[in-house]
Amino acid sequence: MTHIKLAVLGLGSRTTAYYLSTLNLLYNNKFGAYGTCPLFLLNVDFNTINPLLPNTSKALSAIVGGYLNSLDAFGAQHIIIPNITLHETVDQLNVNTTVLHPIHLTISKIKAQHCSTIVLFASMYSMQSDYIRSHFRAHGIDVLLPSKTNMEFIDKVRTTVYNGTETPNLIAAFHTLLDDYSRTYPVVLGCTELSVLNLKTNPNLIDMAQLQMETAVNHMP
């Protein structure tokens, strides 16, 4: 049997399901027939992690480190973690397997497009904290933020998607906001719940979750 090259850490049910379905779609688009993406899924109890987010802590590092050690032992080439905020903790850990880091992939994408300024749509924590912005600044990329009112709306969209309670009107308003902000600069989606709503029709949109999954499938022969 061909060794499976991709491992996924299963977290929140909505986003994990989204990652799995999108990986299957990307894989089938590449290989055709009845192909589905071969991967190893370690589906953990997200309740061991979520109450400790969004901040880093020794407790969170110990829990996540244990899960990643299990994925290391599996021997895959790449790991996908379907939670952008959690990578701040992952950065502090020693992981032998290559983690497909959404921020690093996004920086490469922005540079390839010769952009120097982006707008960040993410959780309220990620928009207000320095974690994502500091990575971008280190590569000469300026990060603009939506207005306070729009940041609050974006975070509301995030929580409703997590809870599975989004409405057509809310989704339409979110896409209108995306279109408005992406007219001048690329918008980076830095939250997996927001990626769930990505229609993939806006050419000026850079989706961190999509980059993780596309990179994983591109590495499959």
N, C-alpha and C positions, 0 to 999 in steps of 0.2 A: 504494500500500500504506500502511495506517495505520502511523504511526511507533510503534515499540515504546517504551513508557514506563518499563519496569523492567529494570534490569541486576542480575545476581547474580554475586558473586565466588565461584566454586567452589573449595572447600577440601577438607576431609576427605571421603572418598567416602561414608561412611555418612550424615553430616549433610547433605551437599549433596543426596544422593538424597532424603532426607526432606523438605527444603525444596521441591524440585521437585515431588514427589508431592503435598505439602500445598497448594502454590500452585495446582496443577492442580485439586485437589479444591475449594478455595475459589472458584476462578474458575468452575468448572462449576456449583457450587451457586448462584452469582450469576447466570450468564448462560444456563445450561441447554444443551440440545441436545448437541452433541459438543465443546463448548468446552474448550480447554486454554489455560493462561495464556501469553500472548505475552510473551517476555522474551529478553534477551540474556545468555547465560552465558559468562563468561570463566573457564574451568576451568583453574586453574594447578596447578603441582606443589606440593602441600602440604608436601613435604619441604624446600622453600626457606623455609618459614615456621615449621613446627612445632618444629624443634630450637631456635629462638630464643625460643619462648614458655616461660613466661608473662610474662617481664619485658619492659619496653620497652628499646629500644636504638637507636642510630643505624643499625645494620645492618638491623634489622627495619623501621624507618621508611623507609629507602631502598627496600627491596623492596616493601613494601606501597604506598608512595607511587607507585612505578612502575606497579603494577597498577591503582591507582585513577585515575592519569592516563589509562590506556587506557580505563577505563570512562567517564571524563569526556569523552573524545574521541568516544565513541559517541553522546552527546547524550541519554541517557535522563533522565527526570525524577527517578527515585529509584534508589538503590543499596541492595541487601540484602547484608550480610556475615554469613554463617552461622557466626559464632564470637563469643561474647560478650566474651571476654578481649581479642580483637584490637582492640576499640573503644577501649581505652586508648591504643593506638598511633594509631589513626585520629584521636582527639581532638587529636593534636599536628600533624596534617597539614592543608594547605589543599586542600579538595575542593570543586569548584564544584557538582557534582551533590549533591542532598540525600540524605544517608545516613539511612536509617530506623533511628535509633539505639535499640537495645532498652532502654537505661536511661531515656532521656527518655520513651519511650512508656510504660514501666512506671510512672514517676512520675505521669504524667497519669492513668493508669488507677487508681492507688491514690488519688489526690486525688478522682477522680470517684466513688469508692466511699466517700469520707469516712473513710478509714483513716489512722491515725497510727502504727501498729506492724505490722510484717510479720516473717515468718521466712524466712530466705534458705537455699535449697538450691542449691548450685552446686559448682564444682570446689573442691578444698581450697584452692587458691591464692586464688580469688575470695572464699571465706568468711573467709579469714584476712587478706587484704589490705584496704586502706582504699578501694580504687577505687570499688566499687559503694556501699559504706556511706557514703562521703563525699558522693556525689551525693544519696543519700536524706536524709542529715542536713541538707543545705543546704535541703531542702524540708520540714523538720520531721517527717521520717519516721524512727522508731526501727527499727533492724534487730536482731532476735534471731537467734541462731545455735543450731543443734542441739548436743547434747552432743558431746564429743570422740569418743566411740565411734560415734555416729551420723554425725558428719562423716566419719569414716574409712570407714564403710559407704557413704555417698553417693558419695564419691570412687571407691570400688571399683566401684560401679554405673556411674559415668561411664566408667571405663577398660574395663570389660567391654563396654559398648555400643559404644565406639569400636572395640574389637577384634572385635565381633560374636559374643561368646561368652556373652552373658547367658542364663540358664536361667529356666524358669518359676518356680522357687522364689525366685530372686533378684528377679525382677520383682514377684512377690506380696509379698515382704518390703518392697520399696521402696514399693509402694502402701499397705501397712499403715502404714509410717512417715509417708508423706504424710498419710494420714487422721488419724493421731494428732496431728501437729503443726498441722494446719489446723482443728482443732476450736475453738481459741481465737482464732487470728490467721490472716490469709491467708498462704499460702506462696507465695513467688516462686521460680519456676524460672529460675535465672540461668546455665544451661549447656545448650548445644544437644543434647548427648548425653542429658541427662535429659529434654529435651523429646520425644525420640524415643519415650519410654515413656509419655508423657502420654495417658491414655485420654479426656481431656476430659469427664469425668463428675463431677469435684469442683468445685462452685461456688465454693469458697474457695481456688482455685488461680489464680495469675497467671503466665502462661507468656510469658517475654520473646520467644522465637522465634515463638510464635503471634501475638503482637502485631505483630511485624515483618511477617509475611505477611498478616494481616488488614488492616493499614493499607495495604499495597501494593495489594491487590485492591480495597479500598474507594475508592482513588483512580482506579481504572480506570472509564471511562464505560460 
